Amino acid sequence: MKIILRQDVEHLGKMGEILTVKDGYARNFLIPRNYAYYATPGAVRGFESEKKRIMAQMEKMKGAAELLAAKLAETQVSVGMKVGEEGRLFGAVTAQMIADELALLGHTVDRRNITIDEPIKSLGLFDVKVKLHPEVIATVKVWVISA
């Protein structure tokens, strides 16, 4: 089935691309979530005007994301964890814990946008990436302290 992507879909393609995908993937996932629509001749022509509107909206969102990224770059978060012998944590610091601490500081960030490269299982200072926009990634300093 031929579809037109309404927005960037990870591991599939960029906005505006005309792709051929399996029927079930298009009908059950892409189209209901407004990631894509059927590629009819009329839809291809109509997408050009929609693309201009979407691009203007994306630029506005990118500007807001860059402002938030500048604030988050200066932010340091402390997460208190129970500590065993030799500074090893019981468990690991999760993205939800970091999102909760950022919310206490007034920054609303979805936990799914927080990327922890390797599990945080010791005390110390760690850099954690936060994806605010497809083109904007902020870095937050996370202090892991004993509770």
Rosetta constraint file for C-alpha pairs under 8 A:
AtomPair CA 1 CA 20 HARMONIC 5.31 0.50
AtomPair CA 1 CA 21 HARMONIC 5.51 0.50
AtomPair CA 1 CA 22 HARMONIC 6.05 0.50
AtomPair CA 1 CA 23 HARMONIC 5.49 0.50
AtomPair CA 1 CA 26 HARMONIC 7.49 0.50
AtomPair CA 1 CA 38 HARMONIC 7.90 0.50
AtomPair CA 2 CA 18 HARMONIC 6.70 0.50
AtomPair CA 2 CA 19 HARMONIC 5.54 0.50
AtomPair CA 2 CA 20 HARMONIC 4.41 0.50
AtomPair CA 2 CA 21 HARMONIC 6.49 0.50
AtomPair CA 2 CA 38 HARMONIC 6.31 0.50
AtomPair CA 2 CA 39 HARMONIC 5.45 0.50
AtomPair CA 3 CA 18 HARMONIC 5.61 0.50
AtomPair CA 3 CA 19 HARMONIC 5.47 0.50
AtomPair CA 3 CA 20 HARMONIC 6.34 0.50
AtomPair CA 3 CA 21 HARMONIC 7.42 0.50
AtomPair CA 3 CA 26 HARMONIC 7.55 0.50
AtomPair CA 3 CA 36 HARMONIC 6.22 0.50
AtomPair CA 3 CA 37 HARMONIC 5.47 0.50
AtomPair CA 3 CA 38 HARMONIC 4.55 0.50
AtomPair CA 3 CA 39 HARMONIC 4.57 0.50
AtomPair CA 4 CA 15 HARMONIC 7.81 0.50
AtomPair CA 4 CA 16 HARMONIC 5.89 0.50
AtomPair CA 4 CA 17 HARMONIC 5.69 0.50
AtomPair CA 4 CA 18 HARMONIC 4.57 0.50
AtomPair CA 4 CA 19 HARMONIC 6.46 0.50
AtomPair CA 4 CA 36 HARMONIC 5.39 0.50
AtomPair CA 4 CA 37 HARMONIC 5.55 0.50
AtomPair CA 4 CA 38 HARMONIC 6.30 0.50
AtomPair CA 4 CA 39 HARMONIC 5.44 0.50
AtomPair CA 4 CA 44 HARMONIC 7.63 0.50
AtomPair CA 5 CA 9 HARMONIC 7.72 0.50
AtomPair CA 5 CA 13 HARMONIC 7.52 0.50
AtomPair CA 5 CA 14 HARMONIC 6.89 0.50
AtomPair CA 5 CA 15 HARMONIC 5.03 0.50
AtomPair CA 5 CA 16 HARMONIC 5.21 0.50
AtomPair CA 5 CA 17 HARMONIC 5.70 0.50
AtomPair CA 5 CA 18 HARMONIC 6.71 0.50
AtomPair CA 5 CA 19 HARMONIC 7.80 0.50
AtomPair CA 5 CA 35 HARMONIC 5.91 0.50
AtomPair CA 5 CA 36 HARMONIC 4.26 0.50
AtomPair CA 5 CA 37 HARMONIC 6.79 0.50
AtomPair CA 6 CA 15 HARMONIC 5.27 0.50
AtomPair CA 6 CA 16 HARMONIC 6.13 0.50
AtomPair CA 6 CA 34 HARMONIC 7.04 0.50
AtomPair CA 6 CA 35 HARMONIC 5.24 0.50
AtomPair CA 6 CA 36 HARMONIC 4.96 0.50
AtomPair CA 6 CA 37 HARMONIC 7.35 0.50
AtomPair CA 7 CA 14 HARMONIC 6.45 0.50
AtomPair CA 7 CA 15 HARMONIC 4.22 0.50
AtomPair CA 7 CA 16 HARMONIC 7.25 0.50
AtomPair CA 7 CA 35 HARMONIC 5.84 0.50
AtomPair CA 7 CA 36 HARMONIC 7.41 0.50
AtomPair CA 8 CA 12 HARMONIC 7.93 0.50
AtomPair CA 8 CA 13 HARMONIC 5.97 0.50
AtomPair CA 8 CA 14 HARMONIC 4.26 0.50
AtomPair CA 8 CA 15 HARMONIC 4.75 0.50
AtomPair CA 8 CA 35 HARMONIC 7.88 0.50
AtomPair CA 9 CA 13 HARMONIC 5.55 0.50
AtomPair CA 9 CA 14 HARMONIC 6.36 0.50
AtomPair CA 9 CA 15 HARMONIC 7.69 0.50
AtomPair CA 9 CA 35 HARMONIC 7.28 0.50
AtomPair CA 13 CA 17 HARMONIC 6.75 0.50
AtomPair CA 16 CA 47 HARMONIC 7.66 0.50
AtomPair CA 16 CA 51 HARMONIC 7.40 0.50
AtomPair CA 18 CA 39 HARMONIC 7.05 0.50
AtomPair CA 21 CA 25 HARMONIC 6.87 0.50
AtomPair CA 21 CA 26 HARMONIC 6.63 0.50
AtomPair CA 22 CA 26 HARMONIC 6.44 0.50
AtomPair CA 23 CA 27 HARMONIC 6.08 0.50
AtomPair CA 24 CA 28 HARMONIC 5.57 0.50
AtomPair CA 24 CA 29 HARMONIC 7.68 0.50
AtomPair CA 25 CA 29 HARMONIC 5.42 0.50
AtomPair CA 25 CA 30 HARMONIC 6.51 0.50
AtomPair CA 26 CA 30 HARMONIC 4.85 0.50
AtomPair CA 26 CA 31 HARMONIC 5.77 0.50
AtomPair CA 26 CA 36 HARMONIC 7.70 0.50
AtomPair CA 27 CA 31 HARMONIC 5.67 0.50
AtomPair CA 27 CA 32 HARMONIC 6.99 0.50
AtomPair CA 28 CA 32 HARMONIC 6.48 0.50
AtomPair CA 29 CA 33 HARMONIC 6.29 0.50
AtomPair CA 30 CA 34 HARMONIC 6.28 0.50
AtomPair CA 30 CA 35 HARMONIC 5.00 0.50
AtomPair CA 30 CA 36 HARMONIC 5.42 0.50
AtomPair CA 30 CA 37 HARMONIC 7.62 0.50
AtomPair CA 31 CA 35 HARMONIC 5.94 0.50
AtomPair CA 31 CA 36 HARMONIC 5.10 0.50
AtomPair CA 31 CA 37 HARMONIC 5.47 0.50
AtomPair CA 31 CA 38 HARMONIC 7.97 0.50
AtomPair CA 38 CA 43 HARMONIC 7.37 0.50
AtomPair CA 39 CA 43 HARMONIC 5.90 0.50
AtomPair CA 39 CA 44 HARMONIC 6.21 0.50
AtomPair CA 40 CA 44 HARMONIC 6.32 0.50
AtomPair CA 41 CA 45 HARMONIC 6.63 0.50
AtomPair CA 42 CA 46 HARMONIC 6.13 0.50
AtomPair CA 43 CA 47 HARMONIC 5.89 0.50
AtomPair CA 44 CA 48 HARMONIC 7.26 0.50
AtomPair CA 46 CA 50 HARMONIC 6.79 0.50
AtomPair CA 47 CA 51 HARMONIC 5.82 0.50
AtomPair CA 48 CA 52 HARMONIC 6.60 0.50
AtomPair CA 49 CA 53 HARMONIC 6.69 0.50
AtomPair CA 50 CA 54 HARMONIC 6.14 0.50
AtomPair CA 51 CA 55 HARMONIC 6.01 0.50
AtomPair CA 52 CA 56 HARMONIC 6.33 0.50
AtomPair CA 53 CA 57 HARMONIC 6.31 0.50
AtomPair CA 54 CA 58 HARMONIC 6.06 0.50
AtomPair CA 55 CA 59 HARMONIC 6.20 0.50
AtomPair CA 56 CA 60 HARMONIC 6.42 0.50
AtomPair CA 57 CA 61 HARMONIC 6.29 0.50
AtomPair CA 58 CA 62 HARMONIC 5.99 0.50
AtomPair CA 59 CA 63 HARMONIC 6.28 0.50
AtomPair CA 60 CA 64 HARMONIC 6.53 0.50
AtomPair CA 61 CA 65 HARMONIC 6.12 0.50
AtomPair CA 61 CA 133 HARMONIC 7.66 0.50
AtomPair CA 62 CA 66 HARMONIC 6.12 0.50
AtomPair CA 62 CA 133 HARMONIC 6.35 0.50
AtomPair CA 62 CA 135 HARMONIC 7.54 0.50
AtomPair CA 62 CA 136 HARMONIC 7.19 0.50
AtomPair CA 63 CA 67 HARMONIC 6.44 0.50
AtomPair CA 64 CA 68 HARMONIC 6.36 0.50
AtomPair CA 65 CA 69 HARMONIC 6.01 0.50
AtomPair CA 65 CA 132 HARMONIC 5.71 0.50
AtomPair CA 65 CA 133 HARMONIC 6.28 0.50
AtomPair CA 65 CA 136 HARMONIC 6.62 0.50
AtomPair CA 66 CA 70 HARMONIC 6.27 0.50
AtomPair CA 66 CA 136 HARMONIC 6.47 0.50
AtomPair CA 67 CA 71 HARMONIC 6.56 0.50
AtomPair CA 68 CA 72 HARMONIC 6.10 0.50
AtomPair CA 69 CA 73 HARMONIC 6.04 0.50
AtomPair CA 69 CA 132 HARMONIC 7.47 0.50
AtomPair CA 69 CA 136 HARMONIC 7.42 0.50
AtomPair CA 69 CA 137 HARMONIC 7.03 0.50
AtomPair CA 69 CA 138 HARMONIC 4.86 0.50
AtomPair CA 69 CA 139 HARMONIC 7.64 0.50
AtomPair CA 70 CA 74 HARMONIC 6.91 0.50
AtomPair CA 70 CA 138 HARMONIC 7.53 0.50
AtomPair CA 71 CA 75 HARMONIC 6.56 0.50
AtomPair CA 72 CA 138 HARMONIC 6.51 0.50
AtomPair CA 72 CA 139 HARMONIC 6.79 0.50
AtomPair CA 72 CA 140 HARMONIC 5.88 0.50
AtomPair CA 73 CA 138 HARMONIC 6.31 0.50
AtomPair CA 73 CA 139 HARMONIC 5.56 0.50
AtomPair CA 73 CA 140 HARMONIC 5.67 0.50
AtomPair CA 73 CA 141 HARMONIC 7.75 0.50
AtomPair CA 74 CA 140 HARMONIC 7.59 0.50
AtomPair CA 75 CA 140 HARMONIC 6.16 0.50
AtomPair CA 75 CA 141 HARMONIC 6.72 0.50
AtomPair CA 76 CA 140 HARMONIC 6.33 0.50
AtomPair CA 76 CA 141 HARMONIC 4.86 0.50
AtomPair CA 76 CA 142 HARMONIC 5.84 0.50
AtomPair CA 76 CA 143 HARMONIC 7.18 0.50
AtomPair CA 77 CA 98 HARMONIC 7.37 0.50
AtomPair CA 77 CA 101 HARMONIC 6.43 0.50
AtomPair CA 77 CA 102 HARMONIC 6.93 0.50
AtomPair CA 77 CA 140 HARMONIC 7.55 0.50
AtomPair CA 77 CA 141 HARMONIC 6.31 0.50
AtomPair CA 77 CA 142 HARMONIC 4.83 0.50
AtomPair CA 77 CA 143 HARMONIC 5.95 0.50
AtomPair CA 78 CA 101 HARMONIC 7.42 0.50
AtomPair CA 78 CA 142 HARMONIC 5.88 0.50
AtomPair CA 78 CA 143 HARMONIC 4.62 0.50
AtomPair CA 78 CA 144 HARMONIC 5.88 0.50
AtomPair CA 78 CA 145 HARMONIC 6.81 0.50
AtomPair CA 79 CA 93 HARMONIC 7.77 0.50
AtomPair CA 79 CA 97 HARMONIC 7.32 0.50
AtomPair CA 79 CA 98 HARMONIC 7.30 0.50
AtomPair CA 79 CA 101 HARMONIC 7.37 0.50
AtomPair CA 79 CA 142 HARMONIC 7.19 0.50
AtomPair CA 79 CA 143 HARMONIC 6.18 0.50
AtomPair CA 79 CA 144 HARMONIC 4.99 0.50
AtomPair CA 79 CA 145 HARMONIC 6.10 0.50
AtomPair CA 80 CA 144 HARMONIC 6.06 0.50
AtomPair CA 80 CA 145 HARMONIC 4.91 0.50
AtomPair CA 80 CA 146 HARMONIC 5.28 0.50
AtomPair CA 80 CA 147 HARMONIC 4.62 0.50
AtomPair CA 81 CA 89 HARMONIC 6.68 0.50
AtomPair CA 81 CA 90 HARMONIC 7.46 0.50
AtomPair CA 81 CA 93 HARMONIC 7.90 0.50
AtomPair CA 81 CA 144 HARMONIC 7.02 0.50
AtomPair CA 81 CA 145 HARMONIC 6.26 0.50
AtomPair CA 81 CA 146 HARMONIC 5.11 0.50
AtomPair CA 81 CA 147 HARMONIC 5.08 0.50
AtomPair CA 82 CA 89 HARMONIC 6.00 0.50
AtomPair CA 82 CA 90 HARMONIC 5.89 0.50
AtomPair CA 82 CA 146 HARMONIC 5.72 0.50
AtomPair CA 82 CA 147 HARMONIC 5.53 0.50
AtomPair CA 83 CA 87 HARMONIC 5.85 0.50
AtomPair CA 83 CA 88 HARMONIC 5.71 0.50
AtomPair CA 83 CA 89 HARMONIC 4.55 0.50
AtomPair CA 83 CA 90 HARMONIC 6.02 0.50
AtomPair CA 83 CA 146 HARMONIC 5.85 0.50
AtomPair CA 83 CA 147 HARMONIC 7.60 0.50
AtomPair CA 84 CA 88 HARMONIC 5.35 0.50
AtomPair CA 84 CA 89 HARMONIC 5.94 0.50
AtomPair CA 84 CA 90 HARMONIC 6.64 0.50
AtomPair CA 87 CA 122 HARMONIC 5.96 0.50
AtomPair CA 87 CA 123 HARMONIC 6.09 0.50
AtomPair CA 88 CA 121 HARMONIC 6.17 0.50
AtomPair CA 88 CA 122 HARMONIC 4.96 0.50
AtomPair CA 88 CA 123 HARMONIC 7.15 0.50
AtomPair CA 89 CA 121 HARMONIC 5.26 0.50
AtomPair CA 89 CA 122 HARMONIC 5.52 0.50
AtomPair CA 89 CA 123 HARMONIC 7.39 0.50
AtomPair CA 90 CA 121 HARMONIC 7.73 0.50
AtomPair CA 91 CA 121 HARMONIC 6.75 0.50
AtomPair CA 92 CA 119 HARMONIC 6.39 0.50
AtomPair CA 92 CA 120 HARMONIC 5.44 0.50
AtomPair CA 92 CA 121 HARMONIC 4.91 0.50
AtomPair CA 93 CA 97 HARMONIC 6.63 0.50
AtomPair CA 93 CA 98 HARMONIC 7.73 0.50
AtomPair CA 93 CA 119 HARMONIC 7.19 0.50
AtomPair CA 93 CA 120 HARMONIC 5.45 0.50
AtomPair CA 93 CA 121 HARMONIC 6.83 0.50
AtomPair CA 94 CA 98 HARMONIC 6.69 0.50
AtomPair CA 94 CA 120 HARMONIC 7.93 0.50
AtomPair CA 95 CA 99 HARMONIC 6.12 0.50
AtomPair CA 95 CA 111 HARMONIC 5.35 0.50
AtomPair CA 95 CA 112 HARMONIC 7.44 0.50
AtomPair CA 95 CA 114 HARMONIC 5.83 0.50
AtomPair CA 95 CA 115 HARMONIC 7.29 0.50
AtomPair CA 95 CA 116 HARMONIC 7.17 0.50
AtomPair CA 96 CA 100 HARMONIC 6.10 0.50
AtomPair CA 96 CA 111 HARMONIC 5.25 0.50
AtomPair CA 97 CA 101 HARMONIC 6.33 0.50
AtomPair CA 98 CA 102 HARMONIC 6.18 0.50
AtomPair CA 98 CA 111 HARMONIC 7.74 0.50
AtomPair CA 98 CA 142 HARMONIC 7.79 0.50
AtomPair CA 99 CA 103 HARMONIC 6.13 0.50
AtomPair CA 99 CA 108 HARMONIC 7.55 0.50
AtomPair CA 99 CA 109 HARMONIC 5.94 0.50
AtomPair CA 99 CA 110 HARMONIC 6.60 0.50
AtomPair CA 99 CA 111 HARMONIC 5.53 0.50
AtomPair CA 99 CA 114 HARMONIC 7.77 0.50
AtomPair CA 100 CA 104 HARMONIC 6.41 0.50
AtomPair CA 101 CA 105 HARMONIC 6.64 0.50
AtomPair CA 102 CA 106 HARMONIC 6.43 0.50
AtomPair CA 102 CA 107 HARMONIC 5.27 0.50
AtomPair CA 102 CA 108 HARMONIC 6.79 0.50
AtomPair CA 102 CA 109 HARMONIC 7.21 0.50
AtomPair CA 103 CA 107 HARMONIC 5.01 0.50
AtomPair CA 103 CA 108 HARMONIC 5.31 0.50
AtomPair CA 103 CA 109 HARMONIC 7.25 0.50
AtomPair CA 109 CA 113 HARMONIC 7.20 0.50
AtomPair CA 109 CA 114 HARMONIC 7.95 0.50
AtomPair CA 110 CA 114 HARMONIC 7.21 0.50
AtomPair CA 113 CA 130 HARMONIC 5.60 0.50
AtomPair CA 113 CA 131 HARMONIC 5.09 0.50
AtomPair CA 113 CA 132 HARMONIC 6.97 0.50
AtomPair CA 114 CA 128 HARMONIC 7.14 0.50
AtomPair CA 114 CA 129 HARMONIC 5.92 0.50
AtomPair CA 114 CA 130 HARMONIC 4.50 0.50
AtomPair CA 114 CA 131 HARMONIC 6.43 0.50
AtomPair CA 115 CA 128 HARMONIC 6.25 0.50
AtomPair CA 115 CA 129 HARMONIC 5.20 0.50
AtomPair CA 115 CA 130 HARMONIC 6.11 0.50
AtomPair CA 115 CA 131 HARMONIC 7.66 0.50
AtomPair CA 116 CA 120 HARMONIC 7.84 0.50
AtomPair CA 116 CA 128 HARMONIC 5.61 0.50
AtomPair CA 116 CA 129 HARMONIC 6.79 0.50
AtomPair CA 117 CA 128 HARMONIC 7.52 0.50
AtomPair CA 120 CA 126 HARMONIC 7.97 0.50
AtomPair CA 122 CA 144 HARMONIC 7.38 0.50
AtomPair CA 123 CA 143 HARMONIC 7.60 0.50
AtomPair CA 123 CA 144 HARMONIC 4.99 0.50
AtomPair CA 123 CA 145 HARMONIC 5.79 0.50
AtomPair CA 123 CA 146 HARMONIC 7.36 0.50
AtomPair CA 124 CA 143 HARMONIC 5.73 0.50
AtomPair CA 124 CA 144 HARMONIC 5.28 0.50
AtomPair CA 124 CA 145 HARMONIC 6.94 0.50
AtomPair CA 125 CA 141 HARMONIC 6.73 0.50
AtomPair CA 125 CA 142 HARMONIC 5.66 0.50
AtomPair CA 125 CA 143 HARMONIC 4.57 0.50
AtomPair CA 125 CA 144 HARMONIC 6.39 0.50
AtomPair CA 126 CA 141 HARMONIC 5.77 0.50
AtomPair CA 126 CA 142 HARMONIC 5.13 0.50
AtomPair CA 126 CA 143 HARMONIC 6.45 0.50
AtomPair CA 126 CA 144 HARMONIC 7.89 0.50
AtomPair CA 127 CA 139 HARMONIC 6.27 0.50
AtomPair CA 127 CA 140 HARMONIC 5.76 0.50
AtomPair CA 127 CA 141 HARMONIC 4.79 0.50
AtomPair CA 127 CA 142 HARMONIC 6.19 0.50
AtomPair CA 128 CA 139 HARMONIC 5.58 0.50
AtomPair CA 128 CA 140 HARMONIC 5.28 0.50
AtomPair CA 128 CA 141 HARMONIC 6.37 0.50
AtomPair CA 128 CA 142 HARMONIC 6.94 0.50
AtomPair CA 129 CA 137 HARMONIC 6.52 0.50
AtomPair CA 129 CA 138 HARMONIC 5.71 0.50
AtomPair CA 129 CA 139 HARMONIC 4.59 0.50
AtomPair CA 129 CA 140 HARMONIC 6.37 0.50
AtomPair CA 130 CA 137 HARMONIC 5.60 0.50
AtomPair CA 130 CA 138 HARMONIC 5.10 0.50
AtomPair CA 130 CA 139 HARMONIC 6.09 0.50
AtomPair CA 130 CA 140 HARMONIC 7.30 0.50
AtomPair CA 131 CA 136 HARMONIC 6.33 0.50
AtomPair CA 131 CA 137 HARMONIC 4.53 0.50
AtomPair CA 131 CA 138 HARMONIC 6.44 0.50
AtomPair CA 132 CA 136 HARMONIC 5.69 0.50
AtomPair CA 132 CA 137 HARMONIC 5.84 0.50
AtomPair CA 132 CA 138 HARMONIC 7.13 0.50
AtomPair CA 133 CA 137 HARMONIC 6.91 0.50
